[in-house]
Amino acid sequence: MNDLLTRAIAAHGGLDRWNKFKKVTATYVGGGGLWPMKGLEVIPNLTGVMVTLHEETSSISPFGQPDWHASFTPDRVAIETTTGNVVHERSDPRASFAGHVLDTPWDALHRAYFMGYAQWTYLTTPFFMTMPGFEVTEISPWQEGDEVWDGLRVKFPKGIASHSKEQDFYFGDDFLLRRHDYHLDVAGGHPVAQYIYDIVEADGLRFPTKRRAYLRGPHLKPIRNILLISITYIKILSWEQLGGNYLKSIETNALPP
C-alpha cells in the first residue's frame, strides 16, 4: 500500500481490525441546501443506515414512510416495505441522472441512490481504498490555516458507485481524515469540499461524526455560504462481526447544526 494510506488505515483502527466485520449500522441527522435545490424536503427525523463493508450495498430506513426502506446496490435501487414488497425500483440507476444540473429535480429513487452510495463511501473511508481495483496516489498537501494536510487521490473502479471517478482525501498530522473533495457527477459535476469533524472511537475503530459539504470555488477553497449537505451521526456504531456477533453501540453526543 501507499505509505500515507498505510498510516491512515492504522490511525483509523487498522485493516486487521476492519476485516473482522462485515456490516455496520449508524443513526444520523441530515440537512443542507441540496435537497431544496432538488425539490425535496429535508428529512426531519433520525435516519438509520446499514452498509456492508466489503461489497457496496446499503439500506436506509425509514424512507418516505415509517414502514419503508431504501435498498441500494450500484446496479439497482429500490424502495421496499418491511415485509419485502417493492414499492418502486430502478435498474441502472446512474443512467437516470444523465443531463442533470444542480437544480434538476430528483424523485425518491434519485434520492435513494445518492444517499445509498454516499453513506457507503462515508462509512467505509479510508478502508475501501484497499479493496481490489482502487488506485491510490499521493497528491500535493492542502494548507488549512496553520495546518498542512497530506492528500491522497483515489480512482474508483468500474462497478463502485460514488460521487465521481476520482476523489481526493486529506489527512491531518495524526493521519485522521480531515477533508474529502469530489465532483458531484449526479448533479452536473460541481466541485465539492467536504469537511470532517469530531472523530470518535468505537472498539478500536475511529470514525468522524460530522460532515459538512460545501460547493468548492477557485483554488480548491470552499464557498462557506453554500452548504450542500450536512450529516451528523448520533449513534455509532453497531459493528457486526463475521460470526454474527455485535459490538456495543456508542452514543456520539453529537448535536445537529
LINKA-V103886 format. One record per pair of residues at least 12 apart in sequence whose ideal C-beta (glycine too) atoms are under 6 Angstrom apart, sorted by the first residue. I is the first residue (numbers start at 0). J is the second residue. D is the distance in whole Angstrom. If there is no record, write none. Layout:
i=I j=J d=D
i=I j=J d=D
This chain:
i=1 j=135 d=5
i=3 j=137 d=6
i=3 j=149 d=6
i=3 j=151 d=6
i=4 j=128 d=6
i=4 j=135 d=5
i=6 j=174 d=4
i=7 j=125 d=5
i=7 j=170 d=5
i=7 j=174 d=5
i=10 j=174 d=4
i=10 j=175 d=5
i=11 j=205 d=5
i=12 j=203 d=5
i=12 j=204 d=4
i=12 j=205 d=6
i=16 j=203 d=5
i=17 j=126 d=5
i=19 j=240 d=6
i=20 j=52 d=6
i=20 j=238 d=5
i=20 j=240 d=6
i=21 j=52 d=6
i=21 j=239 d=6
i=21 j=241 d=5
i=22 j=49 d=6
i=22 j=51 d=5
i=22 j=239 d=5
i=23 j=122 d=6
i=23 j=236 d=5
i=23 j=238 d=5
i=24 j=49 d=5
i=24 j=237 d=5
i=25 j=48 d=6
i=25 j=232 d=5
i=25 j=235 d=5
i=25 j=236 d=6
i=26 j=45 d=5
i=26 j=47 d=5
i=26 j=233 d=5
i=26 j=234 d=4
i=27 j=46 d=6
i=27 j=230 d=6
i=27 j=232 d=5
i=28 j=231 d=5
i=28 j=255 d=4
i=29 j=42 d=6
i=29 j=230 d=5
i=30 j=229 d=4
i=31 j=226 d=5
i=31 j=227 d=5
i=31 j=228 d=4
i=31 j=229 d=5
i=32 j=226 d=6
i=32 j=227 d=6
i=33 j=227 d=5
i=33 j=228 d=6
i=36 j=101 d=6
i=36 j=102 d=5
i=37 j=104 d=6
i=37 j=105 d=4
i=38 j=104 d=4
i=39 j=110 d=6
i=47 j=60 d=5
i=48 j=118 d=5
i=50 j=118 d=6
i=50 j=119 d=5
i=50 j=122 d=5
i=52 j=123 d=6
i=55 j=73 d=6
i=55 j=119 d=5
i=55 j=159 d=6
i=56 j=72 d=5
i=57 j=71 d=5
i=57 j=115 d=5
i=57 j=118 d=5
i=57 j=119 d=5
i=58 j=70 d=5
i=59 j=114 d=6
i=66 j=80 d=6
i=66 j=81 d=5
i=67 j=80 d=6
i=69 j=111 d=4
i=71 j=115 d=3
i=73 j=160 d=4
i=75 j=90 d=5
i=76 j=89 d=5
i=76 j=92 d=5
i=76 j=108 d=5
i=76 j=111 d=5
i=76 j=112 d=4
i=87 j=108 d=6
i=89 j=108 d=5
i=92 j=112 d=4
i=96 j=185 d=4
i=99 j=186 d=6
i=100 j=187 d=4
i=101 j=186 d=5
i=101 j=187 d=5
i=101 j=189 d=6
i=113 j=185 d=6
i=116 j=160 d=4
i=116 j=161 d=5
i=120 j=161 d=5
i=128 j=153 d=6
i=132 j=156 d=3
i=134 j=154 d=4
i=135 j=151 d=6
i=135 j=153 d=5
i=136 j=152 d=5
i=138 j=150 d=4
i=138 j=152 d=5
i=141 j=169 d=5
i=148 j=169 d=4
i=148 j=170 d=6
i=148 j=171 d=6
i=148 j=177 d=5
i=149 j=170 d=5
i=150 j=167 d=6
i=150 j=169 d=5
i=151 j=168 d=5
i=152 j=167 d=5
i=153 j=166 d=5
i=162 j=181 d=4
i=162 j=183 d=6
i=163 j=181 d=5
i=163 j=182 d=4
i=163 j=184 d=5
i=166 j=181 d=4
i=167 j=180 d=4
i=175 j=198 d=6
i=176 j=195 d=5
i=177 j=195 d=6
i=178 j=194 d=6
i=179 j=193 d=4
i=180 j=192 d=5
i=190 j=215 d=4
i=191 j=212 d=5
i=191 j=215 d=6
i=192 j=213 d=5
i=192 j=215 d=4
i=192 j=221 d=4
i=193 j=210 d=6
i=193 j=212 d=4
i=194 j=211 d=5
i=195 j=207 d=4
i=195 j=210 d=6
i=196 j=209 d=4
i=197 j=209 d=5
i=197 j=253 d=6
i=199 j=251 d=5
i=201 j=235 d=6
i=201 j=236 d=5
i=201 j=249 d=5
i=202 j=246 d=5
i=206 j=235 d=6
i=208 j=232 d=5
i=208 j=251 d=4
i=208 j=253 d=4
i=209 j=231 d=5
i=210 j=230 d=4
i=211 j=229 d=5
i=212 j=227 d=5
i=212 j=228 d=4
i=213 j=225 d=6
i=213 j=226 d=6
i=229 j=256 d=6
i=231 j=253 d=5
i=231 j=255 d=4
i=232 j=251 d=6
i=234 j=248 d=6
i=234 j=250 d=6
i=235 j=251 d=6
